[in-house]
Amino acid sequence: MLVKPFWLDDDHHMALTQRDREILDFERTWWDSPAPKDVQILERFELSATRYQQLLTTLLEDEEAMVYDPLVVRRLQRQRERRRRARFESPVVEDTK
């Protein structure tokens, strides 16, 4: 009988890596630096802003990330949801005729 490794859950998520934790820690404090966020991402993680965002988006759906830093994850989920709503909800245009 094969036994599933303890670090995999039913959705095949792996436990957070050191880089995952560093990304969540960075999201908690990046604005303390005078450097632009994309510059900090490149210097700290050696990633493009696009690749960083892809990793962060995946983390926001990871239960382990929620356990590690629930405040940051929830804040980022709320921001993402507000951006989605703004993008998909068309503004109400009143007819002035």
The 8 nearest C-alpha neighbors of each residue, nearest first, counted from 0:
[[1, 2, 3, 4, 5, 7, 9, 8],
 [2, 0, 3, 4, 5, 7, 6, 9],
 [1, 3, 4, 0, 5, 7, 6, 8],
 [2, 4, 5, 1, 7, 6, 8, 9],
 [5, 3, 6, 7, 2, 8, 1, 13],
 [4, 6, 7, 3, 8, 2, 13, 14],
 [7, 5, 14, 13, 4, 8, 12, 3],
 [8, 6, 13, 11, 12, 5, 4, 9],
 [7, 9, 11, 10, 12, 6, 13, 5],
 [8, 10, 11, 7, 12, 3, 13, 6],
 [11, 9, 8, 12, 7, 13, 61, 62],
 [12, 10, 7, 8, 9, 13, 6, 14],
 [13, 11, 7, 10, 8, 14, 61, 9],
 [12, 14, 7, 6, 15, 11, 8, 16],
 [13, 15, 6, 16, 63, 12, 7, 8],
 [16, 14, 19, 63, 13, 20, 17, 64],
 [15, 17, 19, 18, 14, 20, 13, 21],
 [16, 18, 20, 19, 21, 15, 22, 14],
 [19, 17, 21, 16, 20, 22, 15, 44],
 [20, 18, 16, 22, 21, 17, 15, 23],
 [19, 21, 23, 17, 18, 22, 24, 16],
 [20, 22, 18, 24, 19, 23, 25, 17],
 [23, 21, 25, 19, 20, 24, 18, 26],
 [24, 22, 26, 20, 25, 21, 19, 27],
 [23, 25, 21, 27, 22, 26, 20, 28],
 [24, 26, 22, 27, 28, 23, 29, 21],
 [27, 25, 23, 24, 28, 29, 22, 71],
 [26, 28, 24, 25, 71, 29, 23, 30],
 [27, 29, 25, 26, 30, 31, 24, 32],
 [30, 28, 25, 31, 26, 32, 27, 36],
 [29, 31, 32, 28, 33, 36, 35, 27],
 [32, 30, 29, 28, 33, 34, 27, 25],
 [33, 31, 30, 34, 29, 35, 28, 39],
 [32, 34, 35, 31, 30, 36, 29, 39],
 [35, 33, 32, 36, 39, 38, 30, 37],
 [36, 34, 38, 37, 39, 33, 32, 30],
 [35, 37, 39, 38, 40, 34, 29, 30],
 [36, 38, 40, 39, 48, 35, 41, 47],
 [39, 37, 41, 35, 40, 36, 42, 34],
 [38, 40, 36, 42, 37, 41, 43, 35],
 [41, 39, 37, 43, 38, 44, 42, 36],
 [40, 42, 45, 46, 38, 39, 44, 43],
 [43, 41, 39, 40, 45, 44, 38, 46],
 [42, 44, 40, 41, 39, 45, 46, 38],
 [43, 45, 46, 40, 41, 42, 39, 18],
 [44, 46, 41, 42, 43, 40, 47, 39],
 [47, 45, 41, 44, 51, 50, 40, 48],
 [46, 48, 50, 49, 41, 51, 45, 40],
 [47, 49, 51, 37, 50, 52, 46, 40],
 [50, 48, 52, 47, 51, 53, 46, 54],
 [51, 49, 53, 47, 52, 48, 46, 54],
 [52, 50, 48, 54, 49, 53, 46, 55],
 [51, 53, 55, 49, 50, 54, 56, 48],
 [54, 52, 50, 56, 51, 55, 49, 57],
 [55, 53, 51, 57, 52, 56, 58, 50],
 [54, 56, 52, 58, 57, 53, 51, 59],
 [57, 55, 53, 59, 58, 54, 52, 60],
 [58, 56, 54, 55, 59, 60, 53, 61],
 [57, 59, 55, 61, 60, 56, 64, 54],
 [60, 58, 56, 57, 61, 72, 55, 76],
 [59, 61, 58, 57, 62, 56, 64, 65],
 [60, 62, 58, 64, 63, 59, 65, 57],
 [63, 61, 65, 64, 66, 60, 59, 58],
 [62, 64, 66, 65, 61, 67, 15, 14],
 [65, 63, 67, 61, 62, 66, 58, 68],
 [66, 64, 69, 62, 63, 68, 67, 72],
 [65, 67, 63, 64, 68, 69, 62, 61],
 [66, 68, 64, 65, 63, 69, 20, 23],
 [69, 67, 65, 70, 71, 66, 64, 72],
 [68, 70, 65, 72, 71, 66, 73, 67],
 [71, 69, 73, 72, 68, 74, 65, 75],
 [70, 72, 74, 73, 69, 68, 75, 27],
 [73, 71, 69, 75, 74, 70, 59, 65],
 [72, 74, 76, 70, 75, 71, 69, 77],
 [75, 73, 71, 77, 76, 72, 70, 78],
 [74, 76, 78, 72, 77, 73, 79, 71],
 [75, 77, 73, 79, 74, 78, 72, 80],
 [78, 76, 80, 74, 75, 79, 73, 81],
 [79, 77, 75, 81, 80, 76, 74, 82],
 [78, 80, 76, 82, 77, 81, 75, 83],
 [79, 81, 83, 77, 82, 78, 76, 84],
 [82, 80, 78, 84, 83, 79, 85, 77],
 [83, 81, 85, 79, 80, 84, 86, 78],
 [84, 82, 80, 86, 85, 81, 87, 79],
 [83, 85, 81, 87, 86, 82, 88, 80],
 [86, 84, 82, 83, 88, 87, 81, 89],
 [85, 87, 83, 84, 88, 82, 89, 81],
 [88, 86, 84, 85, 83, 89, 82, 90],
 [89, 87, 85, 84, 86, 90, 83, 91],
 [88, 90, 87, 91, 86, 85, 92, 84],
 [89, 91, 92, 88, 85, 87, 93, 86],
 [90, 92, 89, 93, 88, 94, 85, 87],
 [93, 91, 90, 94, 89, 95, 88, 96],
 [94, 92, 95, 91, 96, 90, 89, 88],
 [93, 95, 96, 92, 91, 90, 89, 88],
 [94, 96, 93, 92, 91, 90, 89, 88],
 [95, 94, 93, 92, 91, 90, 89, 88]]
